[in-house]
Amino acid sequence: GEVAVSWRPSSEFAGNLYKGEGILPASPQDVWECIKPVAGGLRTKWDQNVKDFEVIEAISDTVSVCRTTTPSACMRIISPREFVDVVVMKQYEDGTMQSAATNVEHPLCPPQPNFVRGFNYPCGCFCIPVPG
């Protein structure tokens, strides 16, 4: 399948907002298993930009504080990063699955040595069933 990536300037910060979308020949549940932000999930297996994902605090079944780490890049010119976000996951009646996250500070997750603390603006993923 093809993936379309679009962008526009942000009205909230000096940068751009990006959106990628595509249709995959798989069930929404199978796609969701690959992208959902959970500890021990498949994301760390296929996404070279995600080294580890851990839950710092489970606030409810659908809301958690999570730490994501990324590996160094460009022959270690770019240091490993860590991101701490509050994440909400939801499934809608039509079968759509969503994760949404934004940066948060948490007392159980101070900045770690050997990582640069990154900052995520509000972001997320949708997995929307399409007919056929």
N, C-alpha and C positions, 0 to 999 in steps of 0.2 A: 504494500500500500504506500501511497504517497503521504507526505507530511507537509502541510503548509505552515509556514512561520510568518507571522506578521508582527509589527511593532508600531508604537506611537510614542511621542515624548510624554513623560509623566508631568502631571500638573502639581505633584507633591514633592518631587525631588529632582535634582539635576541628573537626569538619565532617561532611559527608555523603559517602557513596559513591553514585554514580549508575550506572544501567544502562539503555541504550536497546536495544531489539530490534524487529526487524520482518522481514517476508518480502517479498522483492523478486522481481518476475517477470523474472529474469535468471539466467544461469548463474553459479555460484559464482566462476568464473574472471573473468568480466566485473565482478562486484561487487568482487572482490579487487583488480583493476587500479585501481579508483577509490579504494580506501581504504588500500592498503598503503603503509607508510612508506619510500619510496625517493626518492632525488634524481631530479629530472626527472619524477616521477610525476604522476598526475592530481589528487592531493589539493589542490595549490596552485591548480588551475584552477577547482574548484567550491567549496572551503571558504574562505569569506571570513575565517576566523579563522587560516588558515595562509598566511603571506606567502612563506616560503621554507623549504626542507628541504635540508640538506646532510649528507653523510657526512664526519665528522672522521677516523675511522679504521675501516677494515674489518678486524675481528678474524678473521672466517672468512666462509664463504658465507652463514651465517645470523645472525651476531652482528656488530653495528657500534655505534660511538659516533656519535650524530647530533645536529645542532643544528637546532632548529626556531625560526623567528621568527614573531611575530604582529604585525599592524599596530596602530597606535594606535586607540583607540575613543572613543566618546562625545565627538565634536568635540575629540579629543586630550586629554581629561581623563585618560584611561587611556593611559599611555605604551606604546610598543612593548615587547614582551617577547621574551626568548630563553630557550630551554630546551635543556639538554644532557642526553641520555639514552643509556643503553645499551639497545639494541633487539635482540630476538631474534625471528626469523620461522621458522615451521615449518609444514610440510604433513604431515598425517596420512594413513594408509592409506585412511580412509573419505572423503578429499577435503576434510576440514576444513582451513582455513588460519587461522593465528594469528599475531598480533604481540603481544609483551609488552615493556614498557619500564619503566624507573625512572630517577630522577635520578642523575647521576654527575658528578664533576669530572674534567676532562681537561686535561693540560698544553698541548695544542695548541689549546685553546679557552678562553682566559681571558675574563672578562666584557668585552663590547664597549661602546664609548661609544654613547650614545643608545639603549641598551636597558636594561631592568630584567631582571636574571637571575631567572627563575622556577624553581620547584621542583615537579617532578612526583612524586607518590607512585606506587607500582606501578599500572600501567594497561595496557590492551590492547584488542584487537579479535579477534573470532572470525568467520569466515565458514563457516557450516555448511550443507552441501547438505541439502535436504529432498526427499522423493520428489515427482516431478511438476514 
